[in-house]
Every structure is written in structure tokens, then in C-alpha cells.
Amino acid sequence: MNLNTAEAILKDTGIFKGHETIAGIACTIGYDKKFKWAWMATQLNTFIIIGETEELIDKNKIEQFSNACYEYAIKNNQGWPRGLQSGIGAVAILKGKSIDRSAAVFCEKLTKKHFSAFEVPVLYDLEKKKTIRYLTRPLWGTIYFPYFTKMIDDITSRF
């Protein structure tokens, strides 16, 4: 088994959930449920969804993928009801060899806001072996972003 596959990485970190097709892309899904007092005593239910495409990834492609991953996370939440000391994270990692600058800009500036939920689009450039994600933490939900940053960086550093 290739130790750099999304499935192997998620299994190694203990969060592998399964496989689904999301926005027409075969994906590997991880799920992590954490409760922290430092998060104002809230539970965060995080879905890490990793897909790969041969197509050009432009802003529309990553935005559609990210939104579909967010919808998947909302539908499949296994934690407390959203908003009652609970939030949902949808980290959508799309890997590809052809990434348009518009897609990178979309990922570098988080603009989507949702009630008690986070939509975090991430790109992984297979040619450059580079992760493209938000450059700064947004004000809303800022206490969760060190957790998201560590998770994204840990996973993508193993591709």
C-alpha cells in the first residue's frame, strides 16, 4: 500500500471515514470530533475531504468543490446540533497538476461565512508539491484556525 495515499494518511492519523464522490470527484474522507475548553467549551466536528482531478482547477472548480464538501459535512454531521456549543468544519483539499491563479486567490482569502460552520478550501499543487490555503486567519472563528492549520499542514506535507 502506498503510504502517501489520502486513505493511508487519514488511516495513519486515525480519522479515516470512507470514500464518496463529491461534486463529481472521487474523494477520501476523514472525520475528527474534538471538544476543547479553549474553544469556549465547544465541540468541533471536522470533515477532511481530499479529492484529485486532472482538469484545470480554476476559481469556479474549487468553489464548487468546497461548497459541495461543506454541504456533505452539514448533512453527515455526527456531533451535537450545530450552534449548540458545537460547530462543523469542512476542509476541502483538491489536488491537481493544473491550478489557475484565480483558484489560488480564492483559497488564500477565506470569504465564506456560515452559521456555526467553516468552509475551508485548500489546493495542493502536485507539480510544485505545494499547499495553497488561507494566508491569514479570519476574524470569525479565529480560535479554531490553529487547529485547522495544523491539520491541513500535517496532512498535505505527506502527499
C-alpha positions in Angstrom: 0.0 0.0 0.0 1.3 3.4 -0.9 1.8 5.3 2.3 1.2 8.7 0.6 -2.3 8.0 -0.5 -5.0 10.0 1.1 -6.5 6.9 2.6 -3.2 5.8 4.1 -2.6 9.2 5.6 -6.0 9.5 7.1 -5.8 6.0 8.5 -2.4 6.8 10.0 -3.8 9.8 11.8 -6.9 7.8 12.9 -9.5 9.8 11.2 -10.3 7.8 8.0 -14.1 7.6 7.4 -14.5 6.3 3.8 -14.9 7.2 0.2 -17.5 9.3 -1.6 -18.0 11.1 -4.9 -18.5 14.8 -4.2 -19.0 17.3 -7.0 -18.2 14.6 -9.5 -14.8 13.9 -7.9 -13.8 10.7 -6.1 -12.8 11.7 -2.6 -11.3 10.2 0.5 -12.9 11.4 3.7 -11.7 11.9 7.2 -13.7 12.8 10.3 -12.5 14.2 13.6 -14.6 15.2 16.6 -12.9 17.3 19.3 -14.1 19.1 22.4 -11.8 21.8 23.9 -12.3 24.1 26.8 -10.1 26.6 25.0 -12.7 26.7 22.2 -15.1 28.2 24.7 -16.2 24.7 25.7 -17.4 23.8 22.2 -17.2 20.6 20.1 -15.8 20.9 16.6 -16.8 18.2 14.1 -14.3 18.4 11.2 -14.6 16.7 7.9 -11.4 16.5 5.8 -12.3 15.8 2.2 -9.5 15.0 -0.2 -10.1 14.8 -4.0 -7.9 14.9 -7.1 -8.6 16.0 -10.6 -6.8 16.0 -13.9 -8.9 19.0 -15.0 -7.8 22.6 -14.7 -8.7 23.9 -11.3 -10.0 27.5 -11.6 -11.9 29.5 -9.1 -15.3 28.0 -10.2 -14.0 24.5 -9.8 -12.6 24.9 -6.3 -15.6 27.0 -5.2 -18.0 24.3 -6.4 -15.9 21.5 -4.8 -15.6 23.4 -1.5 -19.3 24.2 -1.4 -20.2 20.5 -2.1 -17.8 19.4 0.7 -19.4 21.9 3.1 -22.9 20.5 2.2 -21.6 17.0 2.7 -20.3 17.9 6.2 -23.6 19.6 7.2 -25.6 16.5 6.0 -23.2 14.0 7.7 -22.5 15.7 11.0 -22.3 13.2 13.8 -21.9 15.6 16.6 -24.1 17.8 18.7 -26.6 20.1 16.8 -24.8 22.9 15.0 -24.8 26.1 17.1 -25.4 24.5 20.5 -21.8 24.6 21.8 -20.9 22.8 18.5 -19.5 23.7 15.1 -18.7 21.9 11.9 -15.6 22.2 9.8 -15.4 21.3 6.1 -11.8 21.2 4.9 -11.9 20.6 1.2 -8.5 19.7 -0.2 -8.4 19.5 -4.0 -5.2 18.1 -5.6 -4.2 18.7 -9.2 -1.4 19.5 -11.6 -3.1 22.5 -13.3 -4.1 25.2 -11.0 -5.2 28.6 -12.2 -4.2 31.7 -10.2 -7.9 32.6 -9.6 -8.3 29.3 -7.6 -5.3 30.1 -5.5 -6.6 33.6 -4.7 -9.9 32.1 -3.7 -8.2 29.7 -1.2 -5.9 32.4 0.1 -8.7 34.7 1.2 -11.5 33.0 3.1 -14.7 34.8 2.3 -17.5 32.3 3.1 -19.3 32.7 6.4 -21.8 30.2 7.7 -23.7 29.8 11.0 -21.5 27.7 13.3 -19.7 26.1 10.4 -16.4 26.6 8.5 -15.8 26.1 4.8 -12.1 25.9 4.2 -10.9 25.4 0.6 -7.4 24.1 0.1 -5.4 23.3 -3.0 -2.4 21.0 -3.4 -0.3 21.6 -6.5 1.1 18.1 -7.5 3.7 19.6 -9.8 5.2 22.0 -7.3 4.4 19.9 -4.2 2.9 23.0 -2.6 -0.2 23.6 -0.4 -2.3 26.7 -1.1 -4.5 27.7 1.8 -5.6 30.8 3.6 -2.9 33.3 4.3 -4.4 34.8 7.4 -7.0 33.6 9.9 -10.4 35.2 9.6 -11.8 37.1 12.5 -14.9 34.8 12.7 -13.9 31.5 14.4 -10.3 32.6 14.8 -9.9 30.3 17.8 -10.3 27.2 15.6 -7.8 28.1 12.9 -4.6 27.0 14.7 -6.3 23.5 14.8 -7.3 23.7 11.1 -3.8 25.0 10.1 -2.0 22.1 11.9 -4.4 19.5 10.4 -4.0 20.8 6.9 -0.2 21.2 7.1 0.2 17.8 8.7 -1.9 16.0 6.0 -0.6 17.9 2.9 3.0 17.6 4.0 2.7 13.8 3.5 1.4 13.9 -0.1 
